[in-house]
Amino acid sequence: MCVKDVVVQNEVGLHARPATFFIQKANEFKSAIWVEKEERRVNAKSLLGVLSLGIVGGTAIRIIADGSDEAVAVDELVKLVESGFAD
């Protein structure tokens, strides 16, 4: 299992559009991936799950992956969040 904490950089947080980018990236990996905010954990491959966390800019989240490509998955998702979802 691989775990990393990251602070959401973009002002609006993970609303619909950035959340969609995040989920698309998460779905590129075979590992099971979760996003955790405070004590709530959701499937990172679920749009409703990610949106239900209400993640706004400046929020610290934890990305957790478990599987054959867990380290790469977490690294790539952390990079995406740190970039502010820039292309």
C-alpha positions in Angstrom: 0.0 0.0 0.0 1.2 3.5 -0.9 0.0 6.6 0.8 0.8 10.3 0.2 -0.7 13.6 1.5 -1.1 16.6 -0.8 -2.8 20.0 -0.5 -5.2 20.9 -3.3 -3.7 23.9 -5.1 -6.4 25.2 -7.4 -8.8 27.7 -5.8 -12.0 25.9 -6.5 -10.8 22.5 -5.4 -12.1 19.3 -6.8 -15.4 20.4 -8.3 -16.8 18.7 -11.4 -14.2 19.4 -14.0 -11.0 18.9 -12.0 -12.6 15.9 -10.3 -13.3 14.4 -13.7 -9.6 14.8 -14.7 -8.6 13.2 -11.3 -10.9 10.2 -11.9 -9.8 9.7 -15.5 -6.2 9.6 -14.3 -7.1 7.2 -11.4 -8.8 4.9 -13.9 -5.6 4.6 -15.9 -4.2 2.3 -13.0 -5.1 -1.2 -12.0 -4.6 -0.5 -8.3 -7.5 0.2 -6.0 -7.3 3.9 -5.2 -8.9 6.0 -2.5 -9.1 9.7 -1.5 -9.3 10.6 2.1 -10.3 13.9 3.6 -10.3 14.1 7.4 -11.8 10.7 8.4 -13.8 10.1 5.2 -12.5 7.7 2.5 -14.0 7.3 -1.0 -13.1 5.4 -4.1 -10.9 7.7 -6.3 -12.5 6.2 -9.4 -16.0 7.4 -8.4 -17.1 10.9 -9.5 -19.9 11.0 -6.9 -17.6 9.7 -4.2 -14.9 12.4 -4.9 -17.5 15.2 -5.2 -19.1 14.1 -1.9 -15.9 15.0 0.0 -16.5 18.7 -0.8 -12.8 19.3 -1.4 -12.0 23.0 -1.7 -8.7 24.8 -2.5 -6.2 24.6 0.3 -7.6 21.3 1.6 -5.2 18.6 2.6 -6.2 15.2 1.2 -4.6 11.7 1.4 -4.2 9.6 -1.7 -4.0 5.8 -1.1 -3.4 3.0 -3.6 -3.1 -0.7 -3.2 -2.1 -2.9 -6.1 0.5 -3.7 -8.7 1.0 -0.1 -9.8 0.3 1.6 -6.5 3.4 3.8 -6.3 3.1 5.1 -9.8 -0.6 5.7 -9.3 -0.1 7.8 -6.2 2.8 9.7 -7.7 0.9 10.6 -10.8 -2.2 11.7 -8.9 -0.2 13.8 -6.5 1.5 15.5 -9.4 -1.9 16.2 -11.0 -3.2 17.8 -7.7 -0.1 19.8 -7.2 -0.3 21.1 -10.8 -3.7 22.7 -10.0 -5.1 20.5 -12.8 -3.2 22.4 -15.4 -2.8 20.7 -18.8 
